[in-house]
Amino acid sequence: RAITKFLSVGFPVALRKEWRPWLIASCLFYLPAFFMGFMCYLDSEFLYSLVTYEQVKQVEYMYDPANSLVGRPEGRESDSDFMMFGYYIWNNIGIDFKAYATGLLFGLGSIFFMIFNGLFIGGVAGHLTNKGFIETFWPFVSGHSALELTAATIAGAAGLKLGYALINPKQFTRALALKKAGIDTFPLIAGAAFLTFLAAFVEGFWSATPGIPLEVKYG
């Protein structure tokens, strides 16, 4: 009952209360993502300005129409859906935790991870669209991306709040201001973890499942 109340009331209320840092984190993420996506769509070589040749080839392999198991990195082709579910949780929570915890660097770490992840994800989307991997990439990400990216921006917002508490502790000491910010951001990071868990579940057991019509996945 407590979990249900938190997810239906506590988490939404906490998020609406902190809409300003969430808006900032969302802008830091989505504006670079759209910019990089557009640039890489126009020129697929543009992605090499951000990541290495090996990383690009890895991404291309994951969404190559010739790959029978779309979305799985090279070397994980034999893993079960359950193992991939665990892999996606580990990967996605790692991103969220970095965005949150590095807010302790006066918010600079959270800003960096929001911008970098936005550039990377947008760049990959634009690059793969340019390469013609539309029917493998977009149906795969359409099911879980809303949950995953929303969780990332919420974690970034929580990190920004930690950083702001150190920059402007008001009438408190910095230690006390940081403690208060940690308490205030706990519902945000707990809610983001829940969204990340759901995203990993969808990604592991739905997104990569072959045979589902594209219209159903987009729906």
N, C-alpha and C positions, 0 to 999 in steps of 0.2 A: 504493500500500500504506500509506503514512504517513497519507494522508487517511482511508482506511478504518479504520485503527487509532484515529485521533483520534476519529472519529464513534462508533465502537463501544465504545471504552474511555476515552480521555482526556477527552472531553467529559462523559460520564455520571459519571465519577469526580470530576471537578472540581465538577460541579453538586451531587452528594451531599455533598461536603466543605463546600460553602457553602450548605447547606440553610437555615440560620438567616436570612441576609439575603434568600434567595429567598422564604422564608415571609413575612417582613415585607413585601417588595415585593408579593407576591401579595395579602396582606391590604389593603395600601394601594390596590391596584387593584380587587380584586373586591368588597370591602365597599361602597365608594362606588358601584360599578357596579350592584350589586343594589339599593341604596337608591334611586339615581336612576331605574333602570329601573322599579321598583315605583311610584314617585311619578309618573313620566310615563305609566305605564300607566293609573293612576287619573285623571290629568288631563293631557291632551296639551299644554295651555298651559304646564305646569311647565317644559318644556324651554327656554322663552324666558328663564328666569331664569339660564341658563348661556350660551346662544349667541344670536346675532342672528337677526332675522326672515329675512334673506337666506340665512343658513346653513341654517336649518331648511327653507326652500323648496328649497334645493339638494339636501338629503338626501331630501326628499319626491319630488323629480323623479327621482332616481336609482332609487328603488324603487317608483315609481308603476306599477301594473299596465298602464297605458296606454303606458308606455315600452317600446319594442320591444327596447332594449338595456339590460337591468337592470344596475345597478351602475356605470354610466358617468356621470360628471358632465356637466352641460349644456355643450355646446361640444366634447365629445370623442366624439360619436356616430359620426363617420366613421373613428375610429382603428381600426386593426387589432388583433387579439388580441395580437400581438407588441408593438405600441406600448403597449397597456394593461399588458402584463406589465412593461415598463420603467417605466411610470408607478407601478405598485403597488410595485415594488422601491424606487423613489426615495422614495415617500411613507412606506412602512413602515420603511425603514432610517433615514429622517430622525427618526421617532419614537423608535426604539431609540437612535440616537446622542445625541439630546437627553437621554434618560433616563440614559444612561451618563456622558456628558461633564459634565453639570451636577452630578454627584456631587462634582466638585471644589469646589463651593460648600458644603463641609462636609456634603454629603448632602442639603441643602435642595432643590436643584434636582431631584434624583431623586425626592424625596418629592412635590414639586409635580406633576411630570409623571405620576407614577403615579396620584395622586388625580384630577388633571384629566382624563386620558385615560379613567380608570375612569368618572368622572361623565359624560363625553361619550358614550362607547360605550354605557354602560348607558342613558343618557337617550335616545339615538337608538333603541335596541332597544325600549324601553318606548313611546316616541312612535309609532313606526311600527306596533307591534302594536296600539296604541289606535286608530290610523287605519285598521286593517284590511288593511295591506299584508303580511299574514302569508305568503302563498304566493309573494311575490317576495323579501322580505327574508330570512326564515329559511332557505329552501333555498339562497340565494346565499351566506350567511355560514357555513353548516354545514360546508362542505368545507374551508375554510381558516382558520377562526377559532381552532381549537385550536393550530395552528402559530404563527399571528400573535400571539395574546395570550400564549402561553407565552414566545415570544421577547421580547416587550415586558417581561414580568416578570423574565426572566433579565437583560436589559439594565439594568433598574432595580436588581436585586440587585447587579450589578457596580458600578453607580454608588454605591450605599450603602456598598459595601466601600471604595471610594476615599475617600468622605467620612469613614468611621470611622477610616481610617488617618491622616487629618489631625487628627481629634479626639483619638484615642488612639494616638499613635505608639509607645507603650511605650518600649523602651530605645533606639530609633532617633531620628535627626533626622526632622523631618517630610518633608523631601525624600527621604530614604532609605526611610521608611515608605511614602510615596506610590509610589516606584519599585517596591518589593516588591509593593504592592497591584496595581499595573498589570500586573506579571508574573503574579500569581495570577489576575487577572480576565481575562487574555487568552483562555484557553480558553472562558470563559463568553461573552464577546462574539463570539468566532469561531463558537461553536456557535449563538448567537442569530442571527447573520448567516445561517448555513446554514438555520435554520428559517424565517427571513424570506424567503429566496430560494425555498424550497419553497412557502411560503404564497402568494407572488406568482405562482408558476407555476400553482398550483391556481386562484387567483383569476382569472388572465388566460385560462387555457385550459380551465377546467372550470366554475367557479362561474357564469359568465355565459352558458354555452352553453345555448341554448334546446332544447326537445324532450326533455330528459332527465327521466324521471319523478321526481316529488318524493321518492318512497320510496327511489329509488336515491341521490339527492343526500343525503338524511338518513342513509342507510346508510353 
